[in-house]
Amino acid sequence: QRLRPATASFPSLPTSSNSTTNMKFVIALSLFALAAAAPQDRYEAPSGRSSSDFIPIIRSDVVAPSAAGEYSFDIETGDGIFRSESGYGSGANGAVESQGTISFTHPDGTPFELKFIADANGYQPESSALPVAPAFPHPIPQFVLDQIAFAAQEDAAAAKSGR
């Protein structure tokens, strides 16, 4: 037997009238999608000082780092920003330890001040503006406190006996 090739019937190609209608529909749908995707509300920067306003530096005292790592700077700007920092190579292996202050006034008039120390114990900021951890939510049960005291007594006895 001889194999015959498979034949398929295809629908007739659309006429030019259907093509034009389909193209108009696709264009209209695309324009609708474009309009729907356009931003609805425009963002405007807060009013106030523009980025092009010149803010003078009132004070700038800088001591460049010495061979021992000692440095300091005090900078104050015309809009009330103040930054002071000093450091020295007194840490382990000559690591520089620093301390300083940053202060400014928020746009709503609230003053901000931050004092910090950065040394072998890490960065330690101090400010009333920093968040405070909440109080412990419940009291520690007495049996837990007793167990902690018992463990401390065992550690002291072991240290005394040289174990």
C-alpha positions in Angstrom: 0.0 0.0 0.0 1.0 3.4 -0.7 1.0 6.1 2.0 -0.8 9.3 1.3 0.2 12.6 2.7 -2.1 14.0 5.4 -4.1 16.9 4.3 -5.5 19.6 6.5 -8.1 22.2 5.8 -7.3 25.7 6.8 -9.9 28.4 7.3 -9.9 31.0 4.7 -7.8 34.1 5.3 -9.7 37.1 6.6 -10.8 39.6 4.1 -9.4 43.1 4.1 -12.6 44.3 5.9 -12.0 41.9 8.8 -8.3 42.8 8.9 -9.1 46.5 9.1 -11.6 46.0 11.9 -9.3 43.8 13.9 -6.4 46.3 13.5 -8.7 49.2 14.7 -9.8 47.1 17.7 -6.1 46.3 18.6 -5.1 50.0 18.3 -8.1 51.1 20.4 -7.4 48.5 23.0 -3.7 49.5 23.1 -4.6 53.2 23.6 -7.0 52.3 26.4 -4.3 50.2 28.1 -1.8 53.1 27.7 -4.3 55.6 29.3 -5.0 53.2 32.2 -1.3 52.8 32.9 -0.6 56.5 33.0 0.2 57.9 36.5 -2.9 59.4 38.1 -1.4 61.6 40.7 1.8 63.5 40.2 4.3 63.7 43.1 5.4 67.1 44.1 8.4 67.7 46.4 7.6 69.4 49.7 7.7 73.1 49.6 10.5 74.8 51.4 14.1 75.1 50.6 15.1 74.1 47.1 18.2 72.1 46.3 19.7 75.2 44.6 19.7 77.3 47.8 23.2 78.1 48.9 23.9 77.2 52.6 27.1 78.7 53.9 29.6 76.9 56.0 29.9 79.1 59.1 32.8 77.2 60.7 35.1 74.4 59.5 38.0 73.5 61.8 39.7 70.3 60.5 42.8 68.6 61.9 44.1 66.1 59.4 44.9 62.6 60.7 48.3 62.3 62.2 50.6 59.2 62.0 49.1 58.0 65.2 45.5 58.3 63.8 44.6 61.4 65.8 42.1 63.7 64.0 39.3 66.1 64.6 36.8 68.3 62.8 34.1 70.8 63.7 31.7 71.9 61.0 28.7 74.2 61.3 26.4 75.3 58.5 24.1 78.3 58.1 21.0 76.3 58.5 22.0 75.1 62.0 23.6 71.7 61.3 26.5 71.1 63.6 28.9 68.1 63.5 31.9 67.6 65.7 34.1 64.5 65.8 37.5 63.5 67.1 39.5 60.3 67.2 42.8 58.9 68.1 44.7 55.6 67.6 44.3 54.3 71.2 42.4 51.1 70.4 43.8 47.6 70.2 46.4 47.3 67.5 46.3 51.1 66.9 42.6 51.1 66.0 41.1 54.6 65.9 38.5 55.3 68.5 36.2 58.2 67.9 33.5 60.3 69.6 31.4 63.1 68.4 28.2 65.0 68.3 25.6 65.8 65.5 22.8 68.3 66.0 20.3 70.0 63.8 16.7 71.2 63.8 13.9 69.2 62.1 11.7 71.1 59.6 8.9 71.0 62.3 11.2 72.9 64.7 12.1 69.9 66.9 15.8 69.9 67.9 17.9 66.7 67.3 21.1 65.9 69.1 23.1 62.7 68.9 26.3 61.9 70.8 28.3 58.8 69.9 31.4 56.8 70.8 33.0 54.3 68.4 35.6 52.1 70.0 36.4 48.4 70.7 32.8 48.0 72.1 31.3 49.1 68.8 29.2 52.2 67.8 27.4 53.5 70.9 24.9 56.3 70.0 23.1 58.3 72.7 20.0 60.4 71.9 16.6 61.0 73.2 15.3 60.6 69.6 16.4 56.9 69.5 13.8 54.2 70.2 13.8 52.5 73.5 13.2 48.8 74.0 9.9 48.0 75.7 9.9 46.8 79.3 10.1 43.0 79.8 6.4 41.9 79.4 6.2 39.7 82.5 8.0 39.0 85.8 10.6 36.3 85.9 9.2 33.3 88.0 10.9 32.6 91.3 12.0 29.1 90.3 13.9 30.5 87.4 15.7 33.0 89.7 16.4 30.1 92.2 17.9 28.1 89.3 20.1 31.0 88.2 21.4 31.5 91.8 22.0 27.7 92.2 24.1 27.7 88.9 26.1 30.7 90.1 26.8 28.8 93.4 28.0 25.7 91.5 30.2 27.8 89.3 31.8 29.6 92.4 32.3 26.2 94.1 33.9 24.7 91.0 36.2 27.7 90.6 37.2 27.5 94.3 38.0 23.8 94.1 40.0 24.3 90.8 37.8 22.1 88.6 
